[in-house]
């Protein structure tokens, strides 16, 4: 049986990804910072709860010890940062977002790496965004209508994409990919997205269920490859 950990899985895309993977037979750990919300979500889903704050070394180490074995890691936990004028952004604002979206994803990957390496079919899915595409930021010809300027969030997802590329090359035995769920109606955008949460989760689930013949070092959405 495949054991899967999803960070930030008590709501939205993480929750839906957990629901779909449970339905496919995975043993899913719902990683959540808040124990009450995490346990409630896990109970609803028929999954297991593990307390996990991706910004805290000890919390991540304790989670790895509790999970014990792992085949699939979905780095889903993320924050958007403040919605203010770019001129009002501070270094502290960047730090807070990077702590979750970049350093948190790395911390979880690095801590769970020995468990992944012990798996016969190790897979990592980093939940990125089309806003992390440098091509879209610099080329209006490939930019999507939903693209917006968001210096902190976008740059954090671009950094996450580079982690995907680097670690996929460093660990060829692990399938490591970034995904863009698309403009999905979640708390992040005040539920203004043009996709449902199940539609957004589709690409996450698809790449969480590949085998060792599947892709690695790619950046994908439901419609295909996203330009880096």
C-alpha positions in Angstrom: 0.0 0.0 0.0 1.3 3.5 -0.9 1.9 5.8 2.1 1.4 9.5 1.3 2.0 12.7 3.3 0.3 15.9 2.2 1.3 19.1 4.0 -1.3 21.8 4.6 -4.0 19.1 4.0 -6.8 20.3 6.3 -8.5 22.4 3.6 -8.8 23.4 -0.1 -6.4 21.7 -2.5 -4.6 19.7 0.1 -7.8 18.3 1.5 -9.2 17.4 -1.9 -5.9 15.8 -2.9 -6.1 13.7 0.2 -9.7 12.7 -0.6 -8.9 11.6 -4.1 -5.8 9.6 -3.0 -7.6 7.9 -0.1 -10.2 6.9 -2.7 -7.4 5.4 -4.8 -6.2 3.3 -1.9 -3.4 5.4 -0.5 -2.7 5.5 3.2 -2.8 9.3 3.5 -1.3 11.4 6.3 -3.0 14.8 6.6 -0.2 17.1 7.7 -1.6 20.2 9.5 -0.2 22.8 11.9 -3.5 23.0 13.8 -4.2 19.7 15.6 -8.0 20.3 15.9 -8.5 21.2 12.2 -6.1 18.5 11.1 -7.7 15.7 13.1 -11.2 16.8 12.0 -10.1 16.7 8.3 -8.4 13.3 8.7 -11.5 11.8 10.4 -13.7 13.2 7.6 -11.4 11.8 4.9 -10.6 8.4 6.4 -7.0 9.4 6.6 -4.4 9.8 9.4 -3.4 13.0 11.1 0.1 14.1 11.8 0.9 17.4 13.4 3.3 19.3 11.1 4.5 22.9 11.1 6.7 23.1 8.0 8.5 26.1 9.5 9.7 24.2 12.6 12.5 21.7 12.5 11.4 19.8 15.6 7.8 19.5 14.3 9.0 18.1 11.0 11.4 15.6 12.7 8.6 14.4 15.0 6.3 14.0 12.0 8.9 11.9 10.1 9.3 9.7 13.2 5.5 9.2 13.5 5.0 8.5 9.8 7.8 6.0 9.8 7.7 5.1 6.1 6.8 7.2 3.0 6.3 6.7 -0.7 4.8 10.0 -1.8 5.3 13.5 -0.5 3.1 16.3 -1.6 4.5 19.7 -0.5 1.2 21.6 -0.6 1.5 24.0 2.4 1.7 27.5 1.2 0.9 31.1 2.1 0.2 34.1 -0.2 1.7 37.0 1.7 0.2 40.4 2.2 -2.1 42.0 -0.4 -0.6 45.5 -0.4 1.0 47.8 -2.8 4.5 46.6 -3.9 6.0 49.8 -2.5 4.7 48.7 0.9 6.3 45.3 1.0 9.1 44.6 3.4 11.9 42.1 3.8 10.0 40.6 6.7 7.0 40.0 4.4 9.3 38.1 2.0 10.8 36.1 5.0 7.4 35.0 6.2 6.3 33.7 2.8 9.6 32.0 2.0 9.6 30.4 5.4 6.6 28.3 4.3 6.7 28.1 0.5 10.5 27.5 0.1 12.3 26.8 3.3 9.3 24.7 4.6 9.1 22.6 1.4 12.9 22.0 1.6 12.8 21.2 5.3 10.1 18.6 4.8 11.8 17.1 1.8 15.2 16.9 3.5 13.8 15.4 6.7 11.7 12.8 4.9 14.4 12.0 2.3 15.7 8.8 4.1 12.1 7.5 4.1 11.6 8.3 0.4 14.9 6.6 -0.5 13.8 3.5 1.3 10.6 3.3 -0.9 10.4 1.3 -4.1 8.4 4.1 -5.8 9.3 7.4 -4.3 7.5 10.5 -5.6 7.5 14.2 -4.7 5.0 16.7 -5.9 5.8 20.4 -5.2 2.6 22.4 -5.5 3.7 25.5 -7.3 1.7 28.1 -9.4 1.7 29.5 -12.8 2.7 32.7 -11.1 6.1 31.1 -10.5 6.8 30.9 -14.2 9.5 33.3 -15.2 8.4 32.8 -18.8 4.9 34.1 -18.1 6.3 37.0 -16.1 8.5 38.1 -19.0 6.6 37.1 -22.1 3.1 38.5 -22.7 2.7 35.9 -25.5 2.6 33.0 -23.0 1.0 34.9 -20.1 -2.4 33.7 -18.9 -5.3 36.0 -18.4 -5.3 35.3 -14.7 -1.6 36.3 -14.3 -1.1 39.1 -11.8 2.0 40.8 -10.4 2.8 39.3 -7.0 6.5 39.7 -6.2 6.7 37.7 -3.0 4.4 34.8 -3.8 5.6 34.5 -7.4 9.3 34.6 -6.6 8.7 32.0 -3.8 7.1 29.6 -6.3 9.9 30.3 -8.8 12.4 29.3 -6.1 10.4 26.2 -5.4 10.5 25.3 -9.1 14.3 25.5 -9.0 14.4 23.2 -6.0 12.3 20.8 -8.0 14.8 20.9 -10.9 17.9 20.7 -8.7 16.7 17.8 -6.5 15.2 15.9 -9.4 18.7 15.9 -11.0 20.5 15.2 -7.7 18.1 12.2 -6.9 17.3 10.5 -10.1 15.7 7.6 -8.3 12.9 9.9 -7.0 10.3 11.3 -9.3 10.2 15.0 -8.4 7.9 17.5 -10.2 6.3 20.9 -9.8 2.6 21.4 -10.5 0.4 24.4 -11.3 -3.1 23.7 -10.1 -4.4 26.7 -12.2 -6.6 29.5 -11.1 -8.7 27.6 -8.6 -11.4 29.0 -6.3 -9.7 28.8 -2.9 -9.2 31.0 0.1 -6.0 32.4 -1.6 -8.1 34.3 -4.1 -11.3 34.9 -2.3 -12.8 31.9 -4.2 -12.6 33.9 -7.5 -10.8 31.2 -9.4 -12.4 29.8 -12.6 -11.7 26.2 -11.6 -13.3 24.0 -8.9 -11.0 22.6 -6.2 -11.4 19.0 -7.6 -10.3 20.4 -11.0 -7.3 22.1 -9.4 -6.3 18.9 -7.5 -6.4 16.8 -10.7 -2.8 17.5 -11.7 -1.5 17.0 -8.1 -3.1 13.6 -7.9 -2.0 12.7 -11.4 1.7 13.3 -10.6 1.3 11.8 -7.1 0.4 8.5 -8.7 3.1 8.0 -11.2 5.6 5.1 -11.1 9.3 5.1 -11.8 8.7 5.3 -15.6 6.9 8.6 -15.0 8.3 12.1 -15.5 10.7 13.9 -13.3 12.1 17.5 -13.3 8.9 18.8 -15.0 6.5 21.7 -14.4 3.0 20.7 -15.3 -0.6 21.6 -15.2 -3.7 19.7 -16.3 -3.4 21.0 -19.9 0.3 20.0 -20.2 3.7 21.5 -19.6 4.1 25.0 -18.0 7.0 27.1 -19.4 9.6 27.6 -16.7 
